[in-house]
Amino acid sequence: MSLPAPRLDDRSFQDLVDDAKRLVQQKCPQWTDHNVSDPGVTLIELFAWMTDILLYRVNRVPDRLYLKFLDLVGVQPFPATAAGTDVTFRLTAPRPTPVTVPAGTQVATRRRDDAEPVVFTVARPLDIVPCELLRLASATAEGTIADRWNPDGGAEAFLCFGSPPRPDDSLLVCLSAAVPNCLVALRLNCVIQGHGVDPRWPPLIWEAYSGAGWVPCEVESDATGGLNVAGDLVLHVPGSHAVAVLNDRRGGWLRCRVTAAVDGQQPYSDSPRILSASAHTIGGTAAAVHATVVDDEDLGVSNGVPGQRFQLGHRPIVPNETAPILEVGPAAGDSEPYPLIGAESGWEQWRAVTDFADSAGTDRVFRLDHVLGELALGPAVRLPDGSLRHYGAVPAKGARLRLRGYRAGGGVAGNVGAHQLTVSKSSIPYLRAEVDNRRAAVGGVDAETITEVKVRAPLALRARQRAVTVDDYAQLARDAAPQVGRVACVAADTAEPAVRVLVVPRVPVDEPYGLADLVPPDDVLATIARTLDQHRVVGVRIAVVPPVYQAVTVVAVVHVSQRAMVERVTRETESSLRRYLHPLVGGPQGTGWPFGRGLHVGEVYAVLQRVQGVNLVDEVKLYPADAVTGQRGEASRRVDIVAHALLFGYQHVIRVDV
């Protein structure tokens, strides 16, 4: 608990007026009219008001000194983080040559009312590589491969799998080139022969060969009904797709593999038959961030003294996968004013550091203030013996400086929903103006406020970068990845010292989300694990993982008084349930659903009854659900979960009657 800041002068406006009137009685007894209508009293109140303003500013001195102390010990506000998502670009028509989406390409949401569109920037260039079908083959579950169809050989129709198909039987597709991060359309001419399956949910999975193994592809659309009718099958090929040699054939390989039927899924009784096939690239998917990507910014020239500061053209700065690089070049006039990056001589690269404490006078280092958008060079400190200690090198006087590879922007405004980024702000030949983000953008967080810094500072100073208690582990994990939504640390149930750090990513509040959205990215988990490994107690094992999730489906019947209210009440009841069961803002306190806490049907009654327009909540049932298979358990009045697990809502069913 932090100590309350004292008020240096606790007098109020009325106290000042009363004190002045008492002095009037002592110094000027002839003045007897102290009513508010007297001009002299008006002047007293005016000066009291001005003095009250000064006292307000004086009383803020302890806060200012507190913040200056935090700055002195190195406690800085967390910068904003930028939301990220994948954006799909589509070709106007298949091209015989590659089409490149350059880094820096901007896409945005559509303008609505007076709100400005949210702009994202492509972080890395995307090459949309053309391809064509070279060959089809089939493979048995044991691994035996046989060529089946050659586009130039006039081969006949063939069965995709064994008869009957078995799990791990597969259809192999050889493309003329690897197509990483591309959108590929397979045009298959099939006949209705794959009996027994549900064409909307066939037991098939599409995969791409990465050189090290098979990785899943995302199926955007399947007009073949599980390889039963002629149509196009559109695949998003992962970025690890690579050229490989299989069965003495070199190419970019894809495969369609038969999987074991899960509960409710029907297996094949006969193998599908293919008459002909073709393939071509129709687009690609690039990673985009809600930030401005600055590749090269000129900062000016050095004056040759320590502790220089340079204001950047964009702020706030958001964290990047690679640290920005400061380039220090020769003095103006010694070479061309703006030589090409990477081709010039005489330019030195300086690296970014978090502080200058361990820097020597010859180290080429700099520091970035992410919130203020400021670059600082190492200072010089005078020691007791009169000598100067340099914390970092100093560029020569007149040397030119430029910063490469930083991003600016970020914030919660970038957490847009799926299919909201639809406009390309950059005109690229052979590409459509319409784009699409298949998933919601996540990871956008506003910069930490001063109030939040003042709350966090005592925790940071107490831990001092040492992980001893579970609170220390949780605090250091939040410091390492401020873009996550929630962190909890629990002791593992093992005989040896071990802790589990449970990480919950930021997920949309007002939009549906699934189990995949609740799993943090691997790079975020790796970043937290590396940080905690540096500060853990020797002998303690650390596991940084997402929590165990339990999905719950609410089925309810509510009544309203007017038919016109049905649509609105349906929408608001679903939204209320989604918010109440949300892992970040749900629960009785609105701070996130508590770990290990179950759900009782009475809570759902209370949530639904608070929705405006609901006259009666007639019936409520709770179904524990498997968010992977979609299967639901038996209806009950209470759903219990194991310790440290987390509940979330899944595909609620609300019926609104009049």
For each residue, the residues with C-beta under 8 A, 3 or more apart:
1:
2: 454 458
3:
4:
5: 62 63 66
6: 62
7: 10 59
8: 55 58 59 61 62
9: 55 58 59
10: 7
11: 15 16 19 55
12: 15 16 52
13: 16 17 48 49 52
14: 17 18
15: 11 12 18 19
16: 11 12 13 19 20 48 51 52
17: 13 14 20 21 44 45 48
18: 14 15 21 22
19: 11 15 16 22 23
20: 16 17 23 24 44 47 48
21: 17 18 24 25 34 41 44
22: 18 19 25 26
23: 19 20 26 27
24: 20 21 27 28 31 34 40 44
25: 21 22 28 29
26: 22 23 29
27: 23 24
28: 24 25 31
29: 25 26 32
30:
31: 24 28 34 40
32: 29
33: 38 40
34: 21 24 31 38 41
35: 38 41
36: 41 42 45
37: 41
38: 33 34 35 41 42
39: 42 43
40: 24 31 33 43 44
41: 21 34 35 36 37 38 44 45
42: 36 38 39 45 46
43: 39 40 46 47
44: 17 20 21 24 40 41 47 48
45: 17 36 41 42 48 49
46: 42 43 49 50
47: 20 43 44 50 51
48: 13 16 17 20 44 45 51 52
49: 13 45 46 52 53
50: 46 47 53 54
51: 16 47 48 54 55
52: 12 13 16 48 49 55 56
53: 49 50 56 57
54: 50 51 57 58
55: 8 9 11 51 52 58 59
56: 52 53 59 60
57: 53 54 60 61
58: 8 9 54 55 61
59: 7 8 9 55 56 62
60: 56 57 63 64
61: 8 57 58 64 65
62: 5 6 8 59 65 66
63: 5 60 66 67
64: 60 61 67 68
65: 61 62 68 69
66: 5 62 63 69 70 454
67: 63 64 70 71 450 453 454
68: 64 65 71 72
69: 65 66 72 73
70: 66 67 73 75 453 454 457
71: 67 68 74 75 76
72: 68 69
73: 69 70 461
74: 71 355
75: 70 71 453 456 457 460 461
76: 71 369 371 453
77: 371 447 448 449 450 452 453
78: 445 447 448 479 482
79: 316 317 318 319 370 371 410 447 448 482
80: 316 318 370 409 410 411 444 445 446 447
81: 318 319 410 443 444 445 482 483
82: 289 290 291 318 319 407 409 410 411 414 443 444
83: 289 290 410 414 415 416 441 442 443 444
84: 123 287 288 289 290 441 442 443
85: 120 287 288 416 421 437 439 440 441 442
86: 285 286 287 288 437 438 439
87: 107 120 122 285 286 287 288 421 435 436 437
88: 183 236 283 284 285 435 436 437 438
89: 101 126 128 283 284 285 286 424 428 431 432 435
90: 183 282 283 431 432 434 435
91: 94 95 99 128 281 282 283 430 431 432
92: 430 431 432
93: 430
94: 91 130 280 281 282
95: 91 98 99 128 130 281 430
96: 130
97: 130
98: 95 127 128 129 130
99: 91 95 127 128 428 429 430 431
100: 125 126 127 128
101: 89 105 122 125 126 127 128 284 286 428 431
102: 105 122 125 428
103: 122 123 124 125 293 295
104: 121 122 293 295 426
105: 101 102 121 122 286 424 426 428
106: 119 120 121 122 424 425 426
107: 87 119 120 122 288 421 423 424 425 426 435
108: 117 118 119 120 421 423 425
109: 112 117 118 416 420 421 422 423
110: 117 422 423
111: 115 116 117
112: 109 115
113:
114:
115: 111 112
116: 111
117: 108 109 110 111 423
118: 108 109 290 413 414 416 420 421
119: 106 107 108 290 425
120: 85 87 106 107 108 288 289 290 414 421 441
121: 104 105 106 288 289 290 291 292 293
122: 87 101 102 103 104 105 106 107 125 126 286 287 288
123: 84 103 286 287 288 289 293
124: 103 286 287
125: 100 101 102 103 122 286
126: 89 100 101 122 181 284 285 286
127: 98 99 100 101 284
128: 89 91 95 98 99 100 101 182 281 283 284
129: 98 177 178 179 180 182 281
130: 94 95 96 97 98 177 280 281
131: 175 176 177 179 182 184 252 279 280 281
132: 175 176 278 279 280
133: 136 151 173 174 175 176 186 277 278 279
134: 151 174 175 176 249 251
135: 147 149 150 151 174 249 251
136: 133 147 148 149 150 158 171 172 173 174 274 277
137: 145 146 147 148 171 172 174 246 247 249
138: 145 146 148 158 159 160 161 169 170 171 172
139: 143 144 145 146 169 170 171 172 255
140: 143 144 162 166 169
141: 162 166 167 168 169
142:
143: 139 140
144: 139 140
145: 137 138 139 172 246 247
146: 137 138 139
147: 135 136 137 150 247 249
148: 136 137 138 155 158 274
149: 135 136 153 155 158 274 276 277
150: 135 136 147 153 154 155
151: 133 134 135 276 277 278
152:
153: 149 150
154: 150
155: 148 149 150 158
156:
157: 191 273 274 275
158: 136 138 148 149 155 273 274
159: 138 162 163 271 272 273
160: 138 165 169 171 194 227 256 271 272 273 274
161: 138 165 166 169 170 171 258 268 271 272
162: 140 141 159 165 166 169 271
163: 159 270 271
164: 268 269 270 271
165: 160 161 162 169 258 267 268 270 271
166: 140 141 161 162 169 258
167: 141 258 259 260
168: 141 257 258
169: 138 139 140 141 160 161 162 165 166 257 258 271
170: 138 139 161 255 256 257 258
171: 136 137 138 139 160 161 227 255 256 274
172: 136 137 138 139 145 246 247 253 254 255
173: 133 136 186 253 254 255 256 277 279
174: 133 134 135 136 137 246 249 251 252 253
175: 131 132 133 134 178 179 184 251 252 253 254 279
176: 131 132 133 134 251 252
177: 129 130 131 243 251 252
178: 129 175 241 242 243 252
179: 129 131 175 182 184 237 241 252 281
180: 129 237 238 239 240 241 242
181: 126 237 238 239 284 285 286
182: 128 129 131 179 237 281 283 284 285
183: 88 90 220 234 235 236 237 281 282 283 284 285
184: 131 175 179 234 235 237 254 279 280 281 282
185: 232 233 234 235 279 280 281 282
186: 133 173 232 233 234 235 277 278 279
187: 231 232 277 278 279 280
188: 224 227 230 231 232 233 274 276 277
189: 230 274 275 276 277
190: 193 194 224 227 228 229 230 231 272 273 274 275
191: 157 228 229 273 275
192: 228 229
193: 190 228 270 271 272 273
194: 160 190 197 202 226 227 228 268 270 271 272 273
195: 268 269 270
196: 266 267 268 269 270
197: 194 201 202 203 226 228 266 267 268
198: 201 202 226 265 266
199: 202 225 226 228
200: 225
201: 197 198 265
202: 194 197 198 199 225 226 227 268
203: 197 258 259 260 261 262 265 266 267 268
204: 226 227 256 257 258 259
205: 216 256 257 259
206: 216 217 219 233 235 254 255 256 257
207: 214 215 216 217 254 255 257
208: 214 215 216 217 237 238 240 241 252 253 254
209: 213 214 241 242 244 246 252 253 254 255
210: 213 214 215 238 240 241 242
211: 240 242 244
212: 240
213: 209 210
214: 207 208 209 210 255 257
215: 207 208 210 238 240 241
216: 205 206 207 208 238
217: 206 207 208 235 236 237 238 254
218: 235 236 438
219: 206 222 233 234 235 236
220: 183 234 235 236 438
221: 232 233 234
222: 219 225 226 231 233 234
223: 229 231 232 233
224: 188 190 227 228 229 230 231 232 233
225: 199 200 202 222 228 229 231
226: 194 197 198 199 202 204 222 272
227: 160 171 188 190 194 202 204 224 256 272 274
228: 190 191 192 193 194 197 199 224 225 272
229: 190 191 192 223 224 225
230: 188 189 190 224
231: 187 188 190 222 223 224 225
232: 185 186 187 188 221 223 224
233: 185 186 188 206 219 221 222 223 224
234: 183 184 185 186 219 220 221 222 282
235: 183 184 185 186 206 217 218 219 220 254
236: 88 183 217 218 219 220 285 438
237: 179 180 181 182 183 184 208 217 241 254
238: 180 181 208 210 215 216 217 241
239: 180 181
240: 180 208 210 211 212 215
241: 178 179 180 208 209 210 215 237 238 252
242: 178 180 209 210 211 252
243: 177 178 250 251 252
244: 209 211 250 251 252 253
245: 248 249 250
246: 137 145 172 174 209 249 253
247: 137 145 147 172
248: 245
249: 134 135 137 147 174 245 246
250: 243 244 245
251: 134 135 174 175 176 177 243 244
252: 131 174 175 176 177 178 179 208 209 241 242 243 244
253: 172 173 174 175 208 209 244 246
254: 172 173 175 184 206 207 208 209 217 235 237
255: 139 170 171 172 173 206 207 209 214
256: 160 170 171 173 204 205 206 227
257: 168 169 170 204 205 206 207 214
258: 161 165 166 167 168 169 170 203 204 268
259: 167 203 204 205
260: 167 203 267
261: 203 265 266 267
262: 203 265 629
263: 629 631
264: 629 630 631
265: 198 201 203 261 262
266: 196 197 198 203 261
267: 165 196 197 203 260 261
268: 161 164 165 194 195 196 197 202 203 258 271 272
269: 164 195 196
270: 163 164 165 193 194 195 196
271: 159 160 161 162 163 164 165 169 193 194 268
272: 159 160 161 190 193 194 226 227 228 268
273: 157 158 159 160 190 191 193 194
274: 136 148 149 157 158 160 171 188 189 190 227 277
275: 157 189 190 191
276: 149 151 188 189
277: 133 136 149 151 173 186 187 188 189 274
278: 132 133 151 186 187
279: 131 132 133 173 175 184 185 186 187
280: 94 130 131 132 184 185 187
281: 91 94 95 128 129 130 131 179 182 183 184 185 284
282: 90 91 94 183 184 185 234
283: 88 89 90 91 128 182 183
284: 88 89 101 126 127 128 181 182 183 281
285: 86 87 88 89 126 181 182 183 236
286: 86 87 89 101 105 122 123 124 125 126 181
287: 84 85 86 87 122 123 124
288: 84 85 86 87 107 120 121 122 123 421 437
289: 82 83 84 120 121 123 293 318 407 409 414
290: 82 83 84 118 119 120 121 409 410 411 413 414 441 444
291: 82 121 318 407 408 409 410
292: 121 314 407 408 409
293: 103 104 121 123 289 407
294: 297 313 314 403 405 406 407 408
295: 103 104 404 405
296: 341 402 403 404
297: 294 312 313 314 402 403 404 406
298: 338 400 401 402
299: 310 312 375 401 402 403
300: 310 400 401
301: 331 332 398 399 400 401
302: 308 328 394 395 396 397 398 399 400 401
303: 308 397
304: 394 395 396 397 398
305: 308 394
306: 377 378 379 380 390 392 394
307: 376 377 378 379 380
308: 302 303 305 376 377 394 395
309: 374 375 376 377
310: 299 300 374 375 401
311: 373 374 375
312: 297 299 315 317 373 374 375 403 406 408
313: 294 297
314: 292 294 297 317 373 406 408 409
315: 312 371 372 373 408
316: 79 80 370 371 372 373 408 409 410 447
317: 79 312 314 368 369 370 373 406 407 408
318: 79 80 81 82 289 291 370 407 408 409 410
319: 79 81 82 370 483
320: 323 324 405 406 407
321: 523
322: 405
323: 320 351 352 405
324: 320 352 368 403 404 405 406
325: 349 350 351 352 403 404 405
326: 349 350 351 352 366 375 401 402 403 404
327: 341 347 348 349 350 401 402 403 404
328: 302 347 348 350 364 395 399 400 401
329: 335 344 346 347 348 399 400 401 402
330: 334 335 346 347 399 400
331: 301 334 396 397 398 399 400
332: 301 337 398 400
333:
334: 330 331 346
335: 329 330 339 344 346
336: 339 344
337: 332
338: 298
339: 335 336 343 344 347
340: 343 344
341: 296 327 344 404
342:
343: 339 340
344: 329 335 336 339 340 341 347
345:
346: 329 330 334 335
347: 327 328 329 330 339 344
348: 327 328 329 364
349: 325 326 327 364
350: 325 326 327 328 364 365 366 393
351: 323 325 326 364 365 366
352: 323 324 325 326 365 366 367 368
353: 356 359 365 366 367
354: 367
355: 74 358 367
356: 353 359 365 367 378 379 391 392
357: 391
358: 355
359: 353 356 363 365 378 391 392
360: 363 390 391 392
361: 389 390 391 392 393
362: 393
363: 359 360 378 392 393
364: 328 348 349 350 351 392 393
365: 350 351 352 353 356 359 378 392 393
366: 326 350 351 352 353 375 376 377 378 392
367: 352 353 354 355 356 375 376 377 378
368: 317 324 352 374 375 376 406
369: 76 317 372 373 374 375 376
370: 79 80 316 317 318 319 373 447
371: 76 77 79 315 316 447
372: 315 316 369
373: 311 312 314 315 316 317 369 370 408
374: 309 310 311 312 368 369
375: 299 309 310 311 312 326 366 367 368 369 403
376: 307 308 309 366 367 368 369
377: 306 307 308 309 366 367 392 394 395
378: 306 307 356 359 363 365 366 367 390 391 392 393 394
379: 306 307 356 390 391 392
380: 306 307 388 389 390 391 394
381: 388 389 391
382: 386 387 388 389
383: 386 387 388 389
384:
385:
386: 382 383
387: 382 383
388: 380 381 382 383
389: 361 380 381 382 383
390: 306 360 361 378 379 380 393 394
391: 356 357 359 360 361 378 379 380 381
392: 306 356 359 360 361 363 364 365 366 377 378 379
393: 350 361 362 363 364 365 378 390
394: 302 304 305 306 308 377 378 380 390
395: 302 304 308 328 377 399 401
396: 302 304 331 399
397: 302 303 304 331
398: 301 302 304 331 332
399: 301 302 328 329 330 331 395 396
400: 298 300 301 302 328 329 330 331 332
401: 298 299 300 301 302 310 326 327 328 329 395
402: 296 297 298 299 326 327 329
403: 294 296 297 299 312 324 325 326 327 375 406
404: 295 296 297 324 325 326 327 341
405: 294 295 320 322 323 324 325
406: 294 297 312 314 317 320 324 368 403
407: 82 289 291 292 293 294 317 318 320 410
408: 291 292 294 312 314 315 316 317 318 373
409: 80 82 289 290 291 292 314 316 318 414
410: 79 80 81 82 83 290 291 316 318 407 414 444 445 446 447
411: 80 82 290 414 444 445 446 447
412: 415 444 445 446
413: 118 290 444
414: 82 83 118 120 289 290 409 410 411 441 443 444
415: 83 412 440 441 442 443 444 506 508
416: 83 85 109 118 420 421 437 440 441
417: 420 440 508 511
418: 437 438 439 440 511
419: 422 436 437 438
420: 109 118 416 417 437
421: 85 87 107 108 109 118 120 288 416 435 436 437 441
422: 109 110 419 434 435 436
423: 107 108 109 110 117 433 434 435
424: 89 105 106 107 427 428 431 432 433 434 435
425: 106 107 108 119
426: 104 105 106 107
427: 424 433
428: 89 99 101 102 105 424 431
429: 99
430: 91 92 93 95 99
431: 89 90 91 92 99 101 424 428
432: 89 90 91 92 424 435
433: 423 424 427
434: 90 422 423 424
435: 87 88 89 90 107 421 422 423 424 432
436: 87 88 419 421 422
437: 85 86 87 88 288 416 418 419 420 421 440 441
438: 86 88 218 220 236 418 419
439: 85 86 418 517
440: 85 415 416 417 418 437 508 511 513 517
441: 83 84 85 120 290 414 415 416 421 437 444
442: 83 84 85 415 505 506 507 508 517
443: 81 82 83 84 414 415 483 505 506
444: 80 81 82 83 290 410 411 412 413 414 415 441 483 506
445: 78 80 81 410 411 412 482 483 506
446: 80 410 411 412 449
447: 77 78 79 80 316 370 371 410 411
448: 77 78 79 452 453 456 482
449: 77 446 452 453
450: 67 77 453 454
451: 454 455
452: 77 448 449 455 456
453: 67 70 75 76 77 448 449 450 456 457
454: 2 66 67 70 450 451 457
455: 451 452 458 459
456: 75 448 452 453 459 460 475
457: 70 75 453 454 460 461
458: 2 455 461 462
459: 455 456 462 463 471 475
460: 75 456 457 463 464 475 479
461: 73 75 457 458 464
462: 458 459
463: 459 460 466 467 468 471 472 475 476
464: 460 461
465: 476 535
466: 463 472 535
467: 463 472 473 476 532 535 536 537 540
468: 463 472 537
469: 472 473
470: 473 474 489 490 491 499
471: 459 463 474 475 489
472: 463 466 467 468 469 475 476 535
473: 467 469 470 476 477 489 499 501 532 536 542
474: 470 471 477 478 487 488 489 501
475: 456 459 460 463 471 472 478 479
476: 463 465 467 472 473 479 480 531 532 535
477: 473 474 480 481 484 487 489 501 503 528 531 532 544
478: 474 475 481 482 484 487
479: 78 460 475 476 482 531
480: 476 477 527 528 530 531 532
481: 477 478 484 503 524 527 528
482: 78 79 81 445 448 478 479
483: 81 319 443 444 445 506 524
484: 477 478 481 487 503 504 505 506 520 524
485: 504 505 506 507 583 584 592
486: 503 504 583 584 592
487: 474 477 478 484 501 502 503 504
488: 474 501 502 547 595 644
489: 470 471 473 474 477 499 500 501 502
490: 470 499 500 502 595 644
491: 470 498 499 500
492: 498 499 500 541 543
493:
494: 498
495:
496: 539 541
497: 537 539 540 541
498: 491 492 494 540 541 542 543
499: 470 473 489 490 491 492 540 541 542 543
500: 489 490 491 492 543 545 644
501: 473 474 477 487 488 489 528 532 542 543 544 545
502: 487 488 489 490 545 546 547 595 644 646
503: 477 481 484 486 487 520 524 525 528 544 545 546
504: 484 485 486 487 507 518 520 546 547 583 584 592 646
505: 442 443 484 485 517 518 519 520 521 524
506: 415 442 443 444 445 483 484 485 584
507: 442 485 504 513 517 518 582 583 584
508: 415 417 440 442 511 512 513 517
509: 578 579 582 584 585
510: 575 578 579
511: 417 418 440 508
512: 508 578
513: 440 507 508 517 518 648
514: 517 518 627 650
515: 518 519 549 551 627 628
516: 519
517: 439 440 442 505 507 508 513 514
518: 504 505 507 513 514 515 546 549 583 648
519: 505 515 516 546
520: 484 503 504 505 524 525 546
521: 505 524 525
522: 525 526
523: 321 526 527
524: 481 483 484 503 505 520 521 527 528
525: 503 520 521 522 528 529 544 545
526: 522 523 529 530
527: 480 481 523 524 530 531
528: 477 480 481 501 503 524 525 531 532 544
529: 525 526 532 533 542 544
530: 480 526 527 533 534
531: 476 477 479 480 527 528 534 535
532: 467 473 476 477 480 501 528 529 535 536 542 544
533: 529 530 536 542
534: 530 531
535: 465 466 467 472 476 531 532
536: 467 473 532 533 540 542
537: 467 468 497 540
538:
539: 496 497
540: 467 497 498 499 536 537
541: 492 496 497 498 499
542: 473 498 499 501 529 532 533 536
543: 492 498 499 500 501
544: 477 501 503 525 528 529 532
545: 500 501 502 503 525
546: 502 503 504 518 519 520 549
547: 488 502 504 595 644 645 646
548: 641 642 644 645 646
549: 515 518 546 627 645 646 647 648
550: 624 639 641 645 646 647 648
551: 515 624 625 626 627 647 648 649 650
552: 581 599 622 623 624 625 639 647 648 649 650
553: 622 623 624 625 632 649 650 651 652 653
554: 577 604 620 621 622 623 649 652 653 654
555: 620 621 622 623 635 652 653 654
556: 573 604 608 617 618 619 620 621 652 653 654 655
557: 617 618 619 620 655 657
558: 569 573 608 611 614 615 616 617 618 654 655 656 657
559: 614 615 616 617 618 656 657 658
560: 565 566 569 613 614 615 656 657 658
561: 565 613 615 658
562: 565 658
563: 566 658
564:
565: 560 561 562 568 569 613 656
566: 560 563 569 570 656 658
567: 570 571
568: 565 571 572 613
569: 558 560 565 566 572 573 611 613 614 656
570: 566 567 573 574 654 656
571: 567 568 574 575
572: 568 569 575 576 611 612 613
573: 556 558 569 570 576 577 608 611 614 654 656
574: 570 571 577 578 652 654
575: 510 571 572 578 579
576: 572 573 579 580 607 608 610 611
577: 554 573 574 580 581 604 607 608 649 652 654
578: 509 510 512 574 575 581 582 649 652
579: 509 510 575 576 582 585 586
580: 576 577 586 587 603 607 649
581: 552 577 578 586 593 599 647 648 649
582: 507 509 578 579 585 586 592 593 648 649
583: 485 486 504 507 518 586 592 593 646 647 648
584: 485 486 504 506 507 509 592
585: 509 579 582 590 591 592
586: 579 580 581 582 583 590 592 593
587: 580 590 591 592 593 594 597
588: 603
589:
590: 585 586 587
591: 585 587
592: 485 486 504 582 583 584 585 586 587
593: 581 582 583 586 587 597 646 647 648
594: 587 597
595: 488 490 502 547 643 644 645 646
596: 641 642 643 644 645
597: 587 593 594 641 647
598: 638 639 640 641 647
599: 552 581 603 604 622 638 639 647
600: 603 604 637 638
601: 604 605 620 621 622 637 638
602: 605 606
603: 580 588 599 600 606 607
604: 554 556 577 599 600 601 607 608 620 622
605: 601 602 608 609 617 620
606: 602 603 609 610
607: 576 577 580 603 604 610 611
608: 556 558 573 576 577 604 605 611 614 617 620
609: 605 606 614 617
610: 576 606 607 614
611: 558 569 572 573 576 607 608 614
612: 572
613: 560 561 565 568 569 572
614: 558 559 560 569 573 608 609 610 611 617
615: 558 559 560 561
616: 558 559
617: 556 557 558 559 605 608 609 614 620
618: 556 557 558 559 657
619: 556 557
620: 554 555 556 557 601 604 605 608 617
621: 554 555 556 601 635 636
622: 552 553 554 555 599 601 604 635 636 637 638 639
623: 552 553 554 555 632 633 634 635 636
624: 550 551 552 553 632 633 636 639
625: 551 552 553 630 631 632 633 650 651
626: 551 629 630 631 632
627: 514 515 549 551 630 650
628: 515
629: 262 263 264 626
630: 264 625 626 627 651
631: 263 264 625 626
632: 553 623 624 625 626
633: 623 624 625 636
634: 623
635: 555 621 622 623
636: 621 622 623 624 633 639
637: 600 601 622
638: 598 599 600 601 622
639: 550 552 598 599 622 624 636 647
640: 598
641: 548 550 596 597 598 645 646 647
642: 548 596 645
643: 595 596
644: 488 490 500 502 547 548 595 596
645: 547 548 549 550 595 596 641 642
646: 502 504 547 548 549 550 583 593 595 641
647: 549 550 551 552 581 583 593 597 598 599 639 641
648: 513 518 549 550 551 552 581 582 583 593
649: 551 552 553 554 577 578 580 581 582 652
650: 514 551 552 553 625 627
651: 553 625 630
652: 553 554 555 556 574 577 578 649
653: 553 554 555 556
654: 554 555 556 558 570 573 574 577
655: 556 557 558
656: 558 559 560 565 566 569 570 573
657: 557 558 559 560 618
658: 559 560 561 562 563 566
